[in-house]
Amino acid sequence: MEGVADMGGTSGWGPAHPPRQDEPVFEEPWQGRAFALALVSSRIACGGYNPDAFRHAHERLDRAAYLDEGYFGRWLNGAELMLTDSATLAAGAIDARARNLRGEHVEEPPVPAPRPDYRPTAAPVGAGSLRSVDTAPAFAVGERVRAKDMSPQGHTRLARYLRGHTGVVERVQPASVLPDTNAHFQGENPQHVYSVRFDSRELWGDGAEAFALTAELFESYLEPTS
């Protein structure tokens, strides 16, 4: 899915600043509460731990909800979207409750009816995302591969700036749950994962600063170069 969340490799955001040595985990107390609320909300909405569905909620936010309220504001907005998607909360319920807590008197929407069609194939997720698969890896270390040039409508971890570009397999990683299906409760579909090294000039042209970028890519994201 292409949206504001897929900003990797784009220009105009200024330099990246490393964290301070004394940087706290949470700059302000509300951020810690937001972190906890987002984790609990995700588990309620998904019937268990599903980081892919949580990421997919983030990438469906509009620009204001994703950027203007900061990192932990984004977490809260994503959590609210998951709760309304799953009919745990009605749309507008959080805003109405917040207004009432500020002393206003507005009608809060009723709790919606459960959605039996939501997470139709969801099942409890085991610890971690590593899995075993019976098939041999399709690609070998040292092989040149191309990231597929595709524009999926749903969730994917294939960054837009990699699509259509070629790199070299550096390592075959353990198989893992495929985010593209897990985010939509369509099964784990574990696949082999590859560390693929790309030249910066392959990705951004001859004028780019020379360096190598390594990305972890699922097998279905790749194709042979010949």
N, C-alpha and C positions, 0 to 999 in steps of 0.2 A: 504494500500500500504506500502511495506517495502522499506525503503531507508535510507539515511544518517539522515534525519529528525527524524527518530524513534530511538533516542539515549537514551531515558529515561531508567533508570535502568541498563545501560551498564557501565562498568568500564573503567578506563584509561584516564578520563578527568580531574582528580585532584579534589581538594575540591571546593565547591561552596562558593563564597565570597559574603556576604551581601553588599548592596549598602552603600556608604558613606552618612552620615547625610546631607552633603552639596553638594551631587551629583546633577549636573544640569540635566535638562530634555534631553538636547542634549550637548554632550561634544564638538562638533565642529559645525559650522554653516551649513556645507554641510549635516549633518545628519538631521536637520530640513527640509531642502529642499527635501531630499530623502524621508522622511516620507510623506510630502505633495504630492510629485509626485507619490508615490506608491498608496496612497488613490485615487487620481484622476484617475490614470491609471486603477485601479481595477474597478471603477465605469464605465469608458468608455468601458472597455472590457466586462463587465457583464451586462451592461444596468441598473445598479443599485448596491446597496450594497449587496455583497455576500462574507462574510468572509471565507466561506468554500472553495469556488473556489480559493481564495487568498492563503489559507493554502495548498491546493492541488498543486498550482504552486510551492510553496516552497519545498514541499516534492519530486517534480520531478527534482529539481536541482541536478547537480552532486556535488561531494564532494568539489571541488574547489569553485564553485559558492555559495555553502551553507556555507562554513566555512572560506575560506581564506580572504574574503573581509569584514568580520565583520557583525554585526547584521544588520545595515542599508544598507550595500552592498547587503546582502541577500534580503532585501526588494526590492531594485532596480532590482536585477536579476529576482525575482519573478514577478515583475510588467512587465518587458520586455517580459517574457515568456507569460504572459496573453495577452499582446498586439499583439504578433505575432500569438498566438493561434487563436485570434479572427479576424485576418487579418486587424487589425487596422494599424499595421506596418509590413513591410517586414523583414524577418530575415536578420540581419546584418545592418539594417538601422541606429541604434543608434551608432554602432561602426564606420560606415562610416561618420556620422555627426560629431562625436567626433574627428576623424582624420582631417576632413576639418577645424574644429574650431582650431586645433593645427597648421594649416598652410599647411597641405598636400592637395593634389588635387586628390581625388578619386571619382569615380562615385557612387552616392547614388542610391540604388535600388528604383524603382518606388513603389508608394503606391499600395498594392495588391487589387485585386477585393474583394468585400464583400463576407463573408461566410454566406449564408442563412441557412446552417446546424448548425451553432454555436448557442449555447444557445436556442435550439428549443422550449423549454417550459418555458423560462425565463419570469418572470413577476415582476413588481415592488414589492419590499420587504417592508413590514411594519416595524414600529419601533420595534427593538428588535427581539428576536427569540422565545419567549414564546408563546405557543399556547394552545388551549383547544382540548381535544379529548373525544369522546363519550364512549370509552371502559374503563373498570375498570383496574387498575394496575394488571399485571400478578404475581407480587411478593409482599410480605408483609414485614414490618419491622421485623427483627429478623430471617428471612428465610435465609438459606444457599443457595448460588447460585454459578454457575461456569461461568467464562468468556469463551465464545466459543473459541475453538482453530481453528482459521480460518486465511487465508492469502488472503485477498481481493486484487484484482488487482487495484481497484480505491481507492478513499479517504476513510479513516475511522478515528475515534477518539479512537478506541480501541487499546491501547498501546500494543506493542508486548510482553512486559514483564509480562502482566496480562493474556495473552491468555492461556487457559487450567487450570487456577488456581481458587481455591474456596475462597469465602469470605462471609461476612454476610451483609445483607441489613440494613443500619443504618437509612435511611430516603428515603421516596418517594418524589421526587422533582416534580415541575410543568413540564408538557409536553413541548417539545421544537422541533424545526425544526431539522430533521435528517441530519447531515452533509454528510453522505455517498451518499445521492441522491442529495441534494442541491448543492454540489460542482460540479456536472455534469449536472446541469440544468434539472434534472429529477423529479422535484417536491419537496415540503417541507416534506411530509410524517411525520408529527409530531408524537412523541412517548413519553411515560413516561420515566423519567430519575430517576436513583436510585443512592444514595450515598452508595457505597459498601466498607466495611472495610476489608482489607487484612492484614494478619500477614506477617511480613517481612521474616520470615523463610519459610513460604509457597511459597513465590516468589523466594527467593534466597538461600534456603537451611538452614540447621541447624547451619552453621557457621556464618550466617548473624547477624548483630547487631539487638537486639530485639526492634522493634517498630511497630506501626500500620500505615498503609497507606490507605487513603480513596480516592477513585476514583469515578467520576461522569460518569455513564455508561448508555447508551440507552438500552431500553428493548430488542431490537433485538440482542444486544451483549451478552445477558445472557441466561442461561438455568438452569433448576432445577438440583440439585445434585443427585437426585434419579429418 
